[in-house]
Amino acid sequence: MTTLSADWDAPAWVRTISTTRSGGVSTAPYASLNLGAHVGDDPERVRQNRHLLQMTRGWDTPPLWLNQVHGNTIVQVVEHRSKVDEPPTADGAVTELTDCPLVVLTADCLPVLMCDKAGTVIGAFHAGWRGLLSGVLEEGLKALNRPARDILAWIGPCIGPQSYQVGYEVYQAFLASNPAHEAEFLAEGSHHWKFDLAGAAVRRLTLAGVVSVTRSQWDTFRDTDLFYSHRRQNPCGRIGTLICLEKRRTL
């Protein structure tokens, strides 16, 4: 199983991982480590892939899988689960619990991980363009319940601006929310723009008071061997981006 870690300055006990498309049991077009249960893959293969991920990481508690709907609802996780429960409908989760992995699924959208500098609270958030506009990251910051200046944010593998063309609806919606978003759009013909989705997220986080935002250099559309991309191939699988607070060892 090939996995990637966030390149940010979080405390050592804040563990992160982004899966790739390799190392699972799903077959084409979901080959092979598809973690999405909603994309048409064999449910048993998805279950096996999720179990394989949990066992590989050595987690006693399964990750909190979400039913993502491109909204701004955030789940507060206050107790451990002993089994895989029905996934809550939400696009983010936060917790102060140790050994409680949080996960978001993507195939071009933004997976955004956050924690405080002290490593006492974590969050995982799913942000496509609709989620960004609805304020999913701002709601996530509220749920973390720490001053924004004390939050670290990492934007994981997502579609890059050279590969993401959008139409007038998206362009107009972002400029209506904040004219400064003009900087994330590059005109490409009549009523089409290339859109820097991650750049728009950085702008919104910065405006909310977050000082430390790190963007990964992975591009889900470009890096075909590593990631699924809904823009490149549909149907396709989903990668998972996860964050977990480990128990701190005492001497």
C-alpha positions as CSV (number, residue, x, y, z in Angstrom):
1,M,0.0,0.0,0.0
2,T,1.5,3.3,-1.1
3,T,0.7,6.2,1.2
4,L,1.7,9.9,1.5
5,S,2.2,12.1,4.5
6,A,1.4,15.8,5.0
7,D,4.5,18.1,4.7
8,W,3.6,20.5,7.5
9,D,4.8,21.5,10.9
10,A,2.3,19.7,13.0
11,P,3.4,18.0,16.3
12,A,4.8,14.5,15.9
13,W,1.8,12.8,17.5
14,V,-0.5,14.3,14.9
15,R,-0.4,11.6,12.3
16,T,-1.5,12.1,8.7
17,I,-1.9,9.9,5.6
18,S,-3.2,10.2,2.1
19,T,-3.8,6.9,0.4
20,T,-3.2,6.4,-3.3
21,R,-4.9,4.2,-5.8
22,S,-2.5,1.2,-5.2
23,G,-2.5,-1.6,-2.8
24,G,-6.1,-2.7,-2.6
25,V,-8.4,-5.4,-4.1
26,S,-10.8,-3.4,-6.3
27,T,-10.8,-4.0,-10.1
28,A,-11.0,-1.5,-13.0
29,P,-12.2,1.2,-13.1
30,Y,-11.7,1.4,-9.3
31,A,-8.4,-0.4,-9.2
32,S,-7.2,-0.9,-6.7
33,L,-7.5,0.8,-3.2
34,N,-10.9,2.5,-3.7
35,L,-12.3,3.6,-0.3
36,G,-15.5,5.2,-1.7
37,A,-18.7,3.2,-1.0
38,H,-20.8,5.5,-3.2
39,V,-19.1,5.2,-6.6
40,G,-20.4,1.9,-7.9
41,D,-17.6,-0.4,-6.7
42,D,-18.4,-3.8,-5.2
43,P,-19.3,-3.1,-1.6
44,E,-17.4,-6.1,-0.3
45,R,-14.2,-4.9,-2.1
46,V,-14.6,-1.5,-0.5
47,R,-15.1,-3.1,2.9
48,Q,-11.9,-5.1,2.4
49,N,-10.0,-2.0,1.3
50,R,-11.1,-0.1,4.3
51,H,-10.2,-2.9,6.6
52,L,-6.8,-3.3,5.0
53,L,-6.1,0.4,5.6
54,Q,-7.1,0.1,9.3
55,M,-5.0,-3.0,9.8
56,T,-2.0,-1.5,8.0
57,R,-2.1,1.6,10.3
58,G,-2.7,-0.5,13.4
59,W,-5.8,1.4,14.4
60,D,-8.1,-0.3,17.0
61,T,-10.9,2.2,16.1
62,P,-12.1,2.4,12.5
63,P,-11.9,5.8,10.8
64,L,-15.0,8.0,10.9
65,W,-16.3,7.6,7.4
66,L,-18.6,10.4,6.3
67,N,-21.5,10.7,3.8
68,Q,-20.2,13.7,2.0
69,V,-22.6,16.0,0.3
70,H,-20.6,19.2,-0.6
71,G,-22.1,21.1,2.3
72,N,-20.8,22.7,5.5
73,T,-21.9,20.4,8.3
74,I,-19.1,19.4,10.7
75,V,-19.3,16.4,13.1
76,Q,-18.0,16.7,16.7
77,V,-16.6,13.3,17.7
78,V,-16.7,13.0,21.5
79,E,-16.6,9.3,22.0
80,H,-14.9,6.3,20.5
81,R,-16.8,3.8,18.3
82,S,-16.3,0.1,18.8
83,K,-17.7,-0.7,15.3
84,V,-18.3,0.8,11.9
85,D,-21.5,2.9,12.4
86,E,-23.7,4.4,9.8
87,P,-21.7,7.3,8.4
88,P,-23.0,10.7,9.4
89,T,-24.0,13.1,6.6
90,A,-21.3,15.8,6.9
91,D,-18.3,17.2,5.1
92,G,-16.0,17.5,8.0
93,A,-15.2,16.2,11.5
94,V,-13.2,17.3,14.5
95,T,-12.1,15.6,17.7
96,E,-9.9,15.9,20.7
97,L,-9.8,12.1,21.2
98,T,-6.7,10.1,20.8
99,D,-6.6,7.1,18.5
100,C,-9.7,8.3,16.6
101,P,-8.9,8.6,12.9
102,L,-10.9,11.1,10.8
103,V,-11.1,10.8,7.0
104,V,-12.4,12.5,4.0
105,L,-12.7,11.0,0.5
106,T,-11.7,12.8,-2.7
107,A,-11.0,12.4,-6.4
108,D,-10.2,16.0,-7.3
109,C,-11.8,18.0,-4.5
110,L,-9.7,19.4,-1.6
111,P,-9.0,17.3,1.4
112,V,-8.0,19.7,4.1
113,L,-6.5,18.7,7.4
114,M,-6.1,21.0,10.4
115,C,-4.8,20.9,14.0
116,D,-3.8,23.3,16.6
117,K,-0.1,24.0,17.2
118,A,-0.3,22.3,20.6
119,G,-1.6,19.1,19.0
120,T,-4.8,18.9,21.2
121,V,-7.5,19.0,18.5
122,I,-7.7,17.8,14.9
123,G,-10.0,18.1,11.9
124,A,-10.5,16.7,8.4
125,F,-12.6,18.6,5.8
126,H,-13.9,17.9,2.3
127,A,-14.1,21.0,0.1
128,G,-15.1,21.2,-3.5
129,W,-16.1,24.5,-5.0
130,R,-19.6,24.3,-3.6
131,G,-18.3,23.4,-0.1
132,L,-15.8,26.3,-0.2
133,L,-18.6,28.7,-1.1
134,S,-20.9,27.3,1.6
135,G,-18.2,27.9,4.2
136,V,-17.1,24.4,5.1
137,L,-13.6,25.6,6.1
138,E,-14.9,28.5,8.2
139,E,-17.3,26.1,9.9
140,G,-14.5,23.7,10.5
141,L,-12.4,26.4,12.2
142,K,-15.3,27.2,14.5
143,A,-15.7,23.5,15.4
144,L,-12.0,23.3,16.3
145,N,-12.6,25.9,19.0
146,R,-9.2,27.4,19.0
147,P,-7.9,30.9,17.9
148,A,-7.4,30.8,14.1
149,R,-3.8,32.0,14.5
150,D,-3.1,28.8,16.5
151,I,-4.3,26.5,13.7
152,L,-2.2,24.7,11.1
153,A,-3.8,23.7,7.8
154,W,-2.7,21.3,5.1
155,I,-4.4,21.0,1.7
156,G,-3.8,17.5,0.3
157,P,-3.8,16.0,-3.2
158,C,-6.3,17.8,-5.4
159,I,-6.9,18.9,-9.0
160,G,-4.4,21.5,-10.1
161,P,-5.3,24.8,-11.8
162,Q,-3.9,23.7,-15.1
163,S,-6.4,20.9,-15.3
164,Y,-9.5,22.4,-13.7
165,Q,-11.7,24.3,-16.2
166,V,-14.9,25.9,-14.9
167,G,-17.7,27.9,-16.4
168,Y,-19.4,31.2,-15.7
169,E,-21.5,29.8,-12.8
170,V,-18.5,29.0,-10.7
171,Y,-16.6,32.2,-11.7
172,Q,-19.5,34.4,-10.9
173,A,-20.3,32.7,-7.6
174,F,-16.8,33.1,-6.2
175,L,-16.5,36.7,-7.3
176,A,-19.9,37.5,-5.7
177,S,-18.6,36.0,-2.4
178,N,-15.3,38.0,-2.6
179,P,-14.0,40.0,-5.6
180,A,-10.5,39.1,-4.6
181,H,-11.1,35.5,-5.9
182,E,-10.5,37.0,-9.3
183,A,-6.8,36.1,-8.7
184,E,-7.7,32.4,-8.7
185,F,-9.2,32.4,-12.2
186,L,-7.4,32.5,-15.6
187,A,-9.6,33.2,-18.6
188,E,-9.6,30.4,-21.2
189,G,-11.8,31.3,-24.2
190,S,-15.3,32.5,-24.0
191,H,-17.0,32.0,-20.6
192,H,-14.4,29.4,-19.4
193,W,-11.7,29.8,-16.8
194,K,-8.9,27.7,-15.3
195,F,-9.6,27.7,-11.6
196,D,-7.1,27.3,-8.7
197,L,-9.3,25.6,-6.2
198,A,-6.6,25.2,-3.6
199,G,-5.6,28.8,-4.0
200,A,-9.2,29.8,-3.2
201,A,-9.1,27.7,-0.1
202,V,-5.8,29.4,1.0
203,R,-7.4,32.8,0.5
204,R,-10.5,31.9,2.6
205,L,-8.4,30.4,5.4
206,T,-6.1,33.4,5.5
207,L,-9.0,35.8,5.6
208,A,-10.4,33.7,8.5
209,G,-7.1,34.3,10.4
210,V,-5.1,31.2,9.7
211,V,-1.5,32.0,9.4
212,S,0.0,28.6,8.5
213,V,-1.5,27.0,5.4
214,T,0.5,24.4,3.4
215,R,-0.4,23.2,-0.1
216,S,0.7,19.8,-1.3
217,Q,2.3,19.6,-4.7
218,W,0.3,16.5,-5.8
219,D,-2.2,16.9,-8.6
220,T,-4.9,14.3,-8.8
221,F,-5.5,14.9,-12.5
222,R,-1.8,15.0,-13.5
223,D,-0.4,12.2,-11.3
224,T,-2.3,9.4,-12.9
225,D,-0.3,6.5,-11.3
226,L,-1.1,7.8,-7.8
227,F,-4.6,9.2,-7.8
228,Y,-8.1,8.8,-9.0
229,S,-9.5,11.8,-10.8
230,H,-13.2,12.4,-11.5
231,R,-12.3,14.9,-14.2
232,R,-10.0,12.4,-15.9
233,Q,-12.1,9.3,-15.6
234,N,-15.7,8.7,-14.5
235,P,-16.5,6.5,-12.7
236,C,-13.5,6.2,-10.6
237,G,-12.5,5.4,-7.0
238,R,-11.7,7.7,-4.1
239,I,-8.6,8.2,-2.0
240,G,-8.7,8.8,1.7
241,T,-6.9,11.6,3.5
242,L,-6.8,10.9,7.3
243,I,-5.6,12.5,10.5
244,C,-5.3,11.0,13.9
245,L,-4.1,12.1,17.4
246,E,-1.8,9.4,18.8
247,K,-1.3,9.0,22.5
248,R,1.7,10.9,23.7
249,R,4.3,8.7,25.4
250,T,5.4,9.8,28.9
251,L,8.9,9.1,30.2
